[in-house]
Amino acid sequence: MKKALPAAIALAGSLGFAAAANAVNVNSDGLGEVLLYSYYTVEDGKDTYVNITNTTDNTVAVKVRFVESMNSQEVLDFNLYLSPYDVWVGTVTADGTGAKVTTDDTSCTVPAIPANGQAFRNYQYQGSTYHTGKGGPQGLDRTRTGHIEVIEMGVVYNGVDQYSAFTPAKWATHVNGVPASCGALAAAWNTGGVWRSDQTVAVSSPLGGLYGSGIIIDVDGGTEVSYDATALDNFSSSVLHSRPGSILPNLDSGEPDFNLPGAGVDFFADSSRDAVSAVLQKAVIANDYVTVSELDATTDWVVTFPTKSLYVAEWIPTAQGAVDSVNSASPEPFTNFWTSAPVGGVAGSACEPMSITYFDREEDALVPDDLDFSPQPPAAPGFALCWEANVIGINGSSVLGGGYNHSNLDLAFEKGWMAFDFTGSVLNTGVSPARTYYREIDTSAGYIQGLPVIGFAASQLVNGDVGGLLSNYAGSTSHKAEISIVD
């Protein structure tokens, strides 16, 4: 039967589980060890600003990873060393057919980001083998949209005893606005460097305290859409410090335990990727939309599945340049593995069926029978989201620009609110409604319905020339959600 969340919590409490110090959870205050940014884009003249703030008095090592939107293949990552109370700001901009990151921030990155920016790369999804994309476009234009992972790798301090001359915390700390020696931090990773032989020297376990935000700016349109990064706390009790150029750590590098809102107890998963997915798992997401033609109002929804590639791509990164052949016999909680089958003329997809209900502002509701996103998945009537970071334009909207991951949803109402249901209860696709995510609560199994999802709705209104000034407005609202636990 379906169990309300408080009842599930009571069950876990009656079994004697107590909350542990290290169980991953979504921090409602926005502070954590992991920050998940649901979208970046450089399409249609957009720039995306990325802000990372360290609120603690610790020097911290952070992995910053940009991944493309179709299948979350990495397009760039680097190590960032934040001194106490430090902020790093970078900008994702267009770079020919692709994208790049630029910064005028002085905080240390390893490698150092060139003055004219560092271009994103397509190495991870080039070729024809399963672990490099298995179909899909392979050009640099695929790097133009995506999402971002920021993972704290540990607290950095100054060495003692035989490492007394090794002072990475001092090197990263700003003096008159400039770190003491970014070059010394880079040298620590080069041949003969201390971290080259032991990356845990002068590094302790992550403690959290990071927050972040993304800002998508349309310079020509005179608008900006900002959103907060989703913060995961208690991700890891181990040092995760990895060398620059490594594809680790990732979202499967932390603890296997997780905690749900208001629980006070911990639940148990088979792996870190399962724990992260569990705390992001939503049965339903809901948000507003407005597409009133008289106001030139438009709305896009961003729907991002941050852990999806760890289930559907059929590969696990184990070290730089090494992969396991298959990560699971099943992509659950997702429905399909990544496939090279063409979708709307674009090869490569892993489509997730779902149901939609939408309302106007006067309580009228529609559950459409034949409505679907465009392009449609082959031989799969109903509704589907096929990428990992999806942008859905409502009634032809394009607030966030185009790209491979942009689709359109035509609604009968110009304004109202809408719900996406990921539980499989009303699917009309012929696909078994495996919208479940199993969790061991005691000797019997329970599960959380839905999919691990984050995102927001972005709306824009254009008033045109008012008093000789451009009068455009834009903003965003985070998706609201329902959690559903079944025993």
N, C-alpha and C positions, 0 to 999 in steps of 0.2 A: 504494500500500500504506500501511498505518498505520505511522507512524514514532514510536518512542519519543522523548521530549523530548531526551535527551542526544544521540541520533543527529541530530536536526534541528539542534541547536546545533553539532555537529561539522561538519555540512554548511555552515552559515553561516560557521564559522571557516575552512574550507578555501577559501571563496570570497573570503577576505581582508577580511571586514567586521570592524571594530574597534568597541568600545563607545564611543558618543559621550557627551558630557557631558549632553546634553539628549535623553533618550529616556524617555518616560513609563513608569513601572513601579509595581507595587504594593509599597509599602515594608512589609516584614514586621515592622519595629520600630514601625509605627504612626505615623510622622512623615511629613509631606508638605506639598505645596502645595494639594492638593485633598482634602477629607474628604467621604465619602459615608456618610450615615446611612440605614440601610435601612428605618427605620419611625418614624413618629410616629402617635399616636392620642389622641383624646379620647372615644372611644366608651365607653359603659357606665361613666361616672364616672372614666375614666382621665385622668391628666395625663402629659405627656412633657417631661422636662427635657433641655435641650440644653447641652452643655459644649464650649467651644472654648478651647484653651490655646495660647499662643505661648511656645515654649521658648527663643526666641532673644533676643539683645540688640538686635534691630531693632524699629522701629515698622512695623507692616504694615497695609495696606489689604486688607480681605476682603469678598467678596460673600457674603451669606448668603441662600439661596433656599429657600423652602418650596414643594413641588409636591404636588398631590393624587395619589391612588394609582391612579386609573383610567387616565389618559393623560398623567401628568406635566405637566399644565398648571400654570403658576405661579400660586400664590395669594398670595404675598407675597415681596418681597425688599427688602434694604436694604444699605447700606455700613456696615461695622464697622471701626473703627480701634483696633487693639490696640497698646498700648505694650509695651516690653520686659518679658518674663516675665508678661504679663497673662493673665487668664482672663475670659471672658465666659460668663454663664449666663443662659439664657432658659427660659421655661416655656410650653408649648403647652397651653391649657386650652379647655374648652367656652365658647362665646359664643352663647347662644341656640341657633339651629339650626346654627350653624357653629362655627368655632374662632378663637382669637386667640393672639398671643404677648404675654407680659408679662415684665418684668424689673425687678429692683431693683439691677441691676449699674450701675456708674457709667461703664463704658467707653463711648466715643463711638459712637453710631450716627447715621447721616444717611439719612433724617430721624430725629429723636429719637422714641423709642417713648413714647407717652403713659403717664402714671402708671397708668391703668386698662387699659392694654394696647392693642395694635393689632389690629383684626379682620382676618381673612383675607378675600380678595376672589374673586369668581367671574367677573371680566371676561374672563379668557382663554378660558373655555369657554362663555360665553353666546353665543346667536345660532345661526344655522344654517349659516354658511359653513365650509368645510373646515378652516380654520386656527383656528377657535375651538371645536373639540371634535367637530364632525360627529356630532351625536347624543349620547346619554348624558344623565344628569340634569344640570340646569343650576342647581340651587339651592345655597345655601350649605352644605347638609348634605354635599355632596361634598368640602368642605374639611376634614372631620373626621378623615380619615386620609390619610397620604401619606408622602413621604420628603424628605430634605434634602440640598442641595448646598452646600458651603462651598468657595469658590475664592479663593485668595490672588491679589490683583490687582497687588501690587508692594510694595517696601520704600519707606517714606516717610521723607524726611530734611528738613532745613531748607535753604531756598533760599539761593543765593549771587548775587553781582553785582546785577543789577537786581531780583532777587527776594529780596534780603537781609532784607527785612521780612516775607517770607512764610515762616513757621516751623511747618508742620503737624506735624512730629514733636514739637516742644515743646508744641504745643496738645494733642496726644493723650496726652502723658506725665502720669502720675498724680503729684500733689503732695499728700501726706497722704491718699492714697486716692481722690483726685478728679482727673480730667483738668484740665489748665490752662484749656482753653477749647474745649469741644465746639461752642459757638456760632460760633467763628472757623472751624472746619472746615466747618460748614454754610454759612457766608457765602461760603466759597471756591467753592461750587457755585451760588450765586445770581447774579443779573444783576450784572455788573461784577466778579465774583470771578475769581481766577486760574484755577481749574480749570474754570470755565464756558467759558473760551476755549481752554485747553490743559490737558487732564487729565493730561498726563505731567510737568508741572512739579514738581520735587522728588520724583519717584517713579522708582525703578529696578526692574529685573526681579525677579520673585519668587525667593525663596531657600528656601522651605519651613520646616520645623520646627514645623508645627502638628500637634496631635493633638486628638481629640475623642471624646465618648461620648454615648450616649443612655440615659435612664433612664425607663422607663414605670412609673408608680406608680398602684396601685389603693388609694386611701385607705380606702374602706369595707372592702375585703378584707384590708388590712394587708400587701400584698406589693409588691415592686418587681422589675422585670426590667431589667437593664442590659446594654448591649452596646457594643463599641468601633466607632467609625467606621472604614471602610476608607480608608486613606491612599494617595494617588497622589503620587509624587515626580517631579521633572523634567517637570512638565506644560507649562511655558512658559518660553521664554527671552526673551519680549517683555513689555513693560509692558501689563497688561490693565485698568488703572484706568479704570473707566466710571462715568458719573454715576448717582447714585441715581435709581431709577425706570426704568433701562435693563434690558432683558432679557438684556443681555450683561455680562460674559462668561458662556459656558455651556461644556458639555463638548466642544463643537466649536471651542473658541477656542485650543487649545494646539498642541503639536508633532505632526507626522504620524509620528514614529518611536516605536518601543516596544521594551521589553526584557522578556524572560521570566525567571522565576526560575532562577538559576544559569547563565544563558546566557553572560554576558561579551561578548556581541555584540548588535547592534541589528538589528531587523527594520524593514521599511518599509511604511507604509500610505498610502492616498490622502488621508487627512484626519485631523484630531485625533479626531473621533468614532470613526473606525475604530481608531486607536491605543488609545484608552481602552477600547473594546469588546474589543480583542484581549487586553489584560492582565487583563481580568475574565472572559474566555471560559472556560467550564467544560463538559466533556463530560458529567460526572456530578457531582451533589452528594449527600452522604449525611449522615445524622444520626440521633439516637436519638428515641424517643418512649416515653411511659409513660401509660397510661390505665386504671390499676387502680381499679376501682370501690370496693373496700374502703378505699382510701386517699383516695378522692375526688381522684385524680390525673388531671390533664389536660395536654395538650400541643398547642400551635399551632406551625406552621412559618411563618416569614416568608420569602418568595421574591421578591426585588426585582430588576428589570432596569433599572439606572440610565440606560442610553443608549437605551432602546427608543423613546422618543418622537421621537428624532432620525432614526429610520428609518420608523416606521409612521404618523406623524401627517400625512405628506405636506406638511410645511411646514418652512421653515428661517427662524428669526429672523435678520434682517439688521440691524435697527436698531429703536429704539423705534417701534412702530406700523407696521412694514413687514415683509413676509414674501415669500419666494419661493414660487411656486405649487406646485412639486413638488420634493422633495429627491432623489428617486431613481426610476428605472424599476422598481426592485425593493426590497423591504424587507429583503433579506438582510443580516445573518444571521437575521433574523426571518422568519416565514412569511407573515403577512397584514398589509395596511394596516388602519388604524383604519376601522371601518365603522359605519354607522348601523343595521345589522341588529340586531334585538332579541336579547338573550341572557338567557334566564331571566326575561323580562319587563322587563329593563333595556336600553335602547337604547344602543349604543356598545360596541365591543369590538375587540380584536386578539388572537385566541386563538392560543396556542402549544401544538401537540400535543407529547406526550412519552410516555415509558414509565416504569412504576413496578415496582420489585421490593422486597418487604419481607420481613423475617425476624423470628422470635421470638428469644429469648435462648438457644435450644438448637439453632440451625442450621437449623430448619425454614424453608423459603422459599416464597413465593407470587408468581407473576406473573399477576395476575388478568386475565381476558378481558373482563369487562364492568364492572369497577369504574370509576367516574368521579367527578369533583368535581360538586358541586351548587352552582349551576345548570349544566346541560350546554349546550355550544354547539350551535346548531341544525345538524342534518345532519352531525355530526362525532363519530361514535362513538370511544371511546378516552379519552385523558386530555388535558386542556388547561388552561393558565393564561391567563386572558384580560386581566388587568390588568398594570400596571407594578409595583405593590407589592401582592403577593398574600398573604393570610393563609389558611392551610389548617388548619382544626380537625380533629384526629384523633379519630375515634369520637365526634363531637358536642362536642368541646372548644370553649371560648371563653375562653382565657386572656387574650387581648388585646382582647376585645370584638367587636362586630359591625361592620356597615358594608357598603357596596356591594362591597367587595373581599374579603369573607369567604366562604369555601366550606367544605364538609365532606368528609372522606374516611373512609369506614368500612373498617376493617381487621379481619381475622379474629383477630389476636393483640392482647392488651392491652398488651404491652410488647415492645420489640425495637428494630430499626433499619430504616431505609428508604433507598432510593436513587431519585433522579429522573434519568433518562437523557434528555439533550437532543440526542443525535446522530441520531435518526431511524432507527436500525437495527432497532427492534422496533415501529415504529408500526403501528397497525391502523386508520388513519383515512382511507385513500384519498388522503392528501396526500403529494405527493412529498417524500421525506426530505431536504429542503434544509437540514439542520442543519450547514451549513458556513460558514466565514468565510475568504475568500480573502486570501492574503498573498503579495506578491512577495518571494521569497528571492533569486533571481537572474533570469535571463531566463525561466525556467519558473515556474509558479505553485505555491505550496503553500497549505494552508489549515488553519485551526484549527477543530476540530469543536465544536459546542455553542453555548451562548448566554452573553452577558455577564451574570453573576448574582452577587448578594451576599445575605446573610441569616443567619438564626439560628433555632434551635428554642427556644421558651419553655415551660417546664413549671411546674406548680403543684401543691402537695399541701396538703390542708386537713385538719388534725387536730381542728378544732373547739375547744371550751373545755377547756384543760388547766390545772388548778390555778387556775381563775378567769381565765386569760389566753387571748386569742385566739392560736392556734398554727397559723399558715399559713406556707408556704414557697414561694418561687418562684426561678427562676434561668434562665439561658440558656446555650446552647452554640452556637458558630459552626458553620456548615456546613463539612464537609470536602469536598474536590473532587479530580477527576481532570482533567488537561489532556491533550489528544490532538491531535497534529500529523500531517497527512497530506501526502505529496508525490505 
